[in-house]
Amino acid sequence: MNKDRSALANLAHAFYRDHKKVLGLIKEDNSGSGFEPAVHRLFGSNPAPENLVRIGKSEYIFSDLTKSQVSFLPARWRQELDQTNGTWRGCENWWAGYPLISFVELRAGDLDAKGYLRLNAEVGPISNLRMREAIIETIRTAASAMGLERIQFQPGASDKGRLYSRFLRRNSIALNDIADPGEIERKFVQLINSFEPEFELVANVIPQFPCPNDAP
């Protein structure tokens, strides 16, 4: 009996080794099976850019949806950015056309369908290097002063040639079943609600950003 089990185990390992690429593609193809329905519950059955929705404690403006990622702007960010009355050069065709974006993506885990949601926020490809540096430094300094340690830019985030700089840390939440829209919806709300202080801080410092019209 032990020999039979050992032979079966070896056969299973050999099958996985020989077909892991195909299994990986199957896993990837199904990785978003519960994500889109969950997003539709939160943002609407047919969300369009500019749609304003309340999720948990705050309001968000929908930007775009793919199979495993949804992008949006916290409404406070949008309101403050619109007060600048200018065009953010370099960002015209990036996400919603603003120098900031936030998004949640679904990441698959093990073969038993476990995974996680990850919330990201990013400074985009502003063409004026000094302006981009100033925005990153403004967010970084304010977060440090407020003790919000989950806002951290990587070293070199404002270096010449860098276009995209994410700045949220400890920003994932585990899922038991990535095919369950109900769980994904609940964890989505829990995740973005937990980052309300970070979202609020960014909204509060946007008025300190350089005016886009001042860029050469």
Order of alpha helices (4+ residues) and beta strands (2+ residues): alpha-alpha-beta-beta-beta-alpha-beta-beta-alpha-beta-beta-alpha-alpha
